[in-house]
Amino acid sequence: MGIRVAVAGASGYAGGELLRLIAAHPELDLVAATAHSQAGAAVAAVHPHLTGLDVTLGATGPEALADADLVFLALPHGESGALAAALPSGVKVVDLGADHRLRDPDAWARYYGGEWAGAWAYGMPELAGQRGEISIATRVAAPGCYATAISLALAPLITAGAVSADDVVVVAASGTSGAGRGAKAHLLGSEVMGDLSPYKVGRHQHVPEIKQATGARSLSFTPVLAPMPRGILATVTALLYRAVDPRQVLAEAYADAPFVHLIPDGAWPHTAATLGSNACHLQATTDVDSGRVIVTSAIDNLGKGAAAQGVQCANLMLGLPETLGLAIHGVAP
């Protein structure tokens, strides 16, 4: 028998992606999958693409998860803190929600509200110093999807002093799965298809997380809902601080990062190219008119932006190869 893992919140999109990845992982054995309203349902009835996975969803609670070696929490924001605190200290936890990402309780109160659950190790292995911290942690907070796409594009440039941390502007488009699986009128196919719409303009909850992860001090972020099921395309711009080639900075930063790809000069990232993978595709240039650095980043919001990155963190926490059970390349067409 392999390493025993459990998934809380297994009925959602990120939870379903976790179940898919665990089923194919050579070292992980699923021992429990829980949900709230879908408790008692067969996994295949909730996730038809997982037909053949003979698992029934249980009720979410610490007693259903306590026998696992590692638990993935794929719960709505604000619900992970109490459940994680009730789990035995010897159980490793990867939280895909926001509850343990922010180090500043005031930022949590401003953007999320409710009680701050405390900060855990931040689960983006490619950021400077994070791989080692994750490897020795028992509790890890997996980053948000927008935060992942934007931070991977921006953090090395700020760290290297290549761009100003005081004037960062981001426009990023996300597929509808980023809003979760709950029924919402504005996510109906007839509302989304053929349309692009901004939302949470100037107040998106990932802003403090992105600033914390990258060192940005001023960030203007406009998220856009795109008519596609999954994927994020982020365009990140910042004022060039010193004369450097931004591509060279990114190439050096991610030379040993198996999932982050600086694509060939002249090509630009596509969300479809990252579908089903844990990859992030990056491209960078300098605007000939404004002199601003422009970095475009593409990820699968349910892959590198959620479940696959969670498994990447779990691999490190469990002493397994970082890439085990994860796709480096996307699925096409």
N, C-alpha and C positions, 0 to 999 in steps of 0.2 A: 504494500500500500504506500502511496506517495504522501505528499504533504497535504494535510487536511485543511480545506478552505471553505468558507461560507460567504454568501452574498445576501446582504440585507437591502431591500429595495429592488428585488430581482424582476419585478414586473415592468419597470420603466425601460426606456431606450438604452441608457447606460448600463443598467442591470442586465438586460438581455445580451448586450455586447460582451459584458463580463462572462456570462454563462457560456457564450460561444467560444471565447478565448480559453476559458478554463477547460472546456470539453476537449480541446485540441492540444492542451499543454501536457508535455510528457511527464511532468513532476507534480502536478496539482490534481488533487481529487476533491470533487465537490461533495460535501457532506451535508449541507443545508442551504436552502434558498428560501427567502422569506419575502412577504409582501403585506400590504394592509388590506385594501378592499378585494384584492385578488387571492387572498389566502384560501387554500383548499382547491385551487384550480391547478390543472396540469400545466407544466411549463409549455408544452407544445400547443396548448389551447391559447395561451397568452402570446407566445412567440412562435408562429407557425414555421419559421425557418429553422427552428430547433427540434423539429419532429425527429423522434428517435431518442431524445434525451428524456429518459424515464424518471422524471422528478416532479413531485407535487410541492407547490409553494406552501410554506408554513406561515404561521402568524409571526410577525416581527417582535422579538423580545430577547433579552440577554440569555434566557435559558435555551433558546433554539440555536444560539450561536456559540455558546461557551465552550463546546468541545472541539472547536476548530483550532488549528495552529495559527491561522491568519484569517481575519474577517475583512471583507470589502464592504464599506458602507456606501450605498448609492441612493441616499435619501434626500428629500427636499432640504433646502437650507434651513438651519435652525433645529433640525431633528437628530443630528448625529451626536451632539455633545452629551446629552443625557444617556443615550444608549451606550456610547463608548465608555463613559464613566462607570457603567454597571457591568462591563465585561471584566473577567479576571485579568490581573496585571500581566500574566504570562502570555496572553493572547495578543499577537501582533495585529495591528489595525491599519488599513489604508482607507482614508476617508475621501470619497470623490466629491463630497459637498464642501460648502464654504466655511463650515463651523470652526475649523482649526487653522485656517490659512493666515489670518491677519495677526500681526504682533501688537497692533495698536488697538486697545479696547474702544477708544473714542471713534476710530474709523469704523469699527464694527457697528457701534451704536448709530452712527450717521448713515451708513449705507444699508444696513440690514435690520437693526433694531433688535430688542430682546437681550438676553443675557449672553455675554461673551464667554465662550467655552475654553479660552486659552489657545496658545499657538503651539503647533507641532512642527517637526522637521518639514521643510517645504519640498514637495516631491517633483521637482524639475531637475533631473540628473545632469542636464547639459549646462546649467548655470555654474559659475565658478564656485567650487567647494561643496556643492550640493551632493554629488555622487557619494563622497565619503560620509557625509552626515546621514544620508538615507541608509547607507549600508549598516550603520551601527544603531539606527533608531528602531524602536518598537512601535511607534505611532507616527504615521506620515500623512500629511495633508496633500492630496493630489491637487494640482492647480486647476483653475477654471479654463474653459476652452479658449475664450478670447485672450485671457492672460497668457496662455501658452503660445499662441500664434504671435502675439505682439512682443512678448518678452524675448523669445528666441530671435526675433528680428532686431531688437533694440538694445538688449542688455550688453552685448560685447562692445558695441559702439560707444556707449556711455562709459563703460569700465575702462576702455582704452583712451578716453578723453578725445574721441574723434568727433563727437557731436555735443551740442549743448543739451544739458539736462533740464533747461528752463523753458524750452519751446518745442514740445513734441505734439504733433497732430496726427491722429489716426482715424481712418475710415475703414471699417471692416464689415464684410457681409457674411452672414451665417445662414445655414440651412435651417429649416423649421424644426428639426429634431432637437436643436439647441434649447427650445422652449419647453421641452418635456413632452410627455405623452398625454397629459390631461386634455380633455375636450375644451377648446377655446374657439370662439366664433371667428376671430381674426386669423386663425390658422387653418380654416377650412380650405380645401383645394380651390373652390370657386373664388375665395378671397385672395389667395396667395398667387395663383398661377397668373403669369403675365404682369406681375407687379413687383416693384421694389419699394420698401417703406422704411424710413428711419424710426427708431424707437429708443426710449430712455436716453434721449439726447442730452448730453451734459450732466448725466446723473447715473450712469451705469455702475452697477455694484462691483465690477471688476477693476475700476479705476484705482482704488487704494492698493489692491493686490499687485497691479502692474507697476505702480510707483515703487512699492516695496521690493519687487523682484528686480527692477531695472535700475533703480537709483534716479529715475526721472522725478523732477520736482514740480513740473507743471505739465499737465496732460489734457489735451482736448480730444475727446473720443466720441465718434459718431458711429453707433452700430446700425446695421441695415439688415432687414429681413429679406432673404432672397428666395426665389421660387425653386428650391431644391431640397431634397430630404436631409442631406448631410454635407458638411464641408464648411470651412471658413477661409476666406481670402481677405487678408489684412494689408492695407497700404499704410506704412509708417513713415512719417517725414520728420526730420529734425535739422536744425541749422548746423552746417558744418563748422566745427570748432577749430580744426587744424587741417592742413593739407595732407590728407591720407586717402588711399583707395579703400572705400568701404568694403569692397569685395575681399580685399586682402585681409582686413580685420576679421571678417566673418569666417574666411577660410582658415585662418590660424585658430580662431576660437573653437571651431568645430572639427578640427583635423582628426580627432579621435572619438567623434560622436557618431555612432553607427546609424542613427535615425535622422540626422539633420544633414540635408544635402544642399549645398550651394550649386545651383544648376548652371550649365554653361552660359557664358557671356552672350547676351543677345536673346536668350530664351527667357520666358516669364512663367511663374508658377500657375498651375491649374488645380482647382480643387479636385477634379476627377482623377488626377494623377496620384492623389494620396488616398483614394477611397479604399477602405478596409485595411489600412496600414497604420503603423505607428510613426510614419515619416512626417517630417516637416521639410518643405521645399522653400528655398530662399533665393531671392535675386536682389541685387543692389546696384544703384547708379547714383550719379549726382545731377541734379536738375541744371541744365545749361543756362536757364534764365535766372532762377532764384538762388542757386548755389546750395540749395537744401539737399541733404541726402534722402533718397527714397529707397526703402526696402519693402519688397512685397513678399508675403509669407502665406503659404497654403498648408492646411492640415485637414484631416478628417476630425470633425469636432467630437465624434464618438470614439475615435481611435486615440491619436496623440492628445486630443483635447479632453479625454475622459478615461474610458475603460482600458485601452492599451497602455496608456501612460501609468495607470494604476497597477497593471500587471508588471510593467517595467520596474516600478518601485518595489513591488513585492519580490521580484527576482533578486534585486539587490539586498533587500532585507533578509531574504532566506539563504543568501550565499550562493545563488544560482547565477549562471551566465546572464548578463543583462538582456540579451536578445532572445532568450529561450521562449519559444511559443509565440513569438511576435513576428509580424510581417514587416520587412524593411521596404518592400515595394508594393505599390497599389495594384488594384484590379482594374482591368480595362478590356473591352470598352464599357 
